[in-house]
Amino acid sequence: MTYKIIASQCTVCGACEFECPNVAISLKNDVYVINPKKCTRCRGHFETPQCAVVCPVPGTCVPA
């Protein structure tokens, strides 16, 4: 299972993009998206998905 970003809640701050160890997050049409083929939920890098940890809006980066 991967993570996704709830576009309607995203403030487009960019914090998640820089924290992703798999470079799975990118800006598309003024909204951040997570590439499910690259997302590993940070396994092998961190205990918890970093997009959810650094996001300033709770519940924006969630399991897909």
Secondary structure, 3 states (H helix, E strand, C coil): CCEEECCCCCCCCCHHHHHCCCCCEEEECCEEEECCCCCCCCCCCCCCCHHHHHCCCCCCEEEC
